Amino acid sequence: MSADYNQLLDATIQHLEDLKSRGVRNIAVAPETLRALAQPPVAVKSPVSNFQPQIQPAISMPAKKIAAAVQTEASVDPAAKSALRTPHSALEKSAAFAELKARALACVKCPHLASSRKNVVFGVGSIDAQLMFVGEAPGADEDEQGEPFVGRAGQLLTKIIQATGLSRADVYIANILKCRPDTPGQSAGNRKPTPDEMATCIPYLHEQIDLIRPKVIVALGATAVDGLLGKTVGITKLRGNWQTYRGTPLMPTYHPAYLLRNQAMSEKRKVWEDMLAVMEKLGVLVSEKQRNYFLKA
């Protein structure tokens, strides 16, 4: 095969491997490009000998043009578009995150939520975090302060994070929904986000994850798992079992609110075992003391 063809092949494979590493699973290629790539190989005489034909692809456009076409047309499914546009420099990343936050804060796609909220709860933590926590939706305390997980459940989550040797500033914390679900006629309490609300809001979370690129995601509770993976299997069956979100390891575990309702040592231990698995996945050194947390004496 010609040197041009080999260069094209190598460039294409490298490009597709890069897309795959970013979580891309499908690409869209123009019909013109597909027709060019699908042409059967043609035997041509070798310049060295009339008896040693070389096989070359009958490409109807220059190799460089095809390579460019494959690269520019790999505009894949909507969920992966932001991954392709992920900025590489710290300055670009910070600017992209600021632009994303500005869009989220001004969002009125769910009029009933926009009219009842006090604050859009965008997220908090390091945009370079290796570990990201995803919850369900803001509650009253979060809506008041504009920060996720600041109520009783949030305080417990902070303790869990600290028990791993990290702090809230080291990780990133966000929710499936950026606004508190409205509760008409109720003076207190929360409700679960509806499927339509989640579908409308979750693109913001997808962009957050694509910009942060954490090494591990922890999904807190069934709603977070449903929002990220589309799985409605009970959290009891899923927790502790590694899943994958667009190429990123994802650990489903109980929501801290569950531990506030059920404070049995055995349930605390289950969540801690999930966190031990997360620490090991991140390559964090686990001490003997940490391994023995919440074990019966």
Helices and strands as residue ranges (DSSP letters): H 3-21, H 31-37, E 41-44, E 54-57, H 63-72, H 78-84, H 90-105, H 111-116, E 124-125, E 131-135, H 140-145, H 152-163, E 172-175, H 195-212, E 216-220, H 222-229, H 235-238, E 243-245, E 248-253, H 256-261, H 265-282, H 288-291
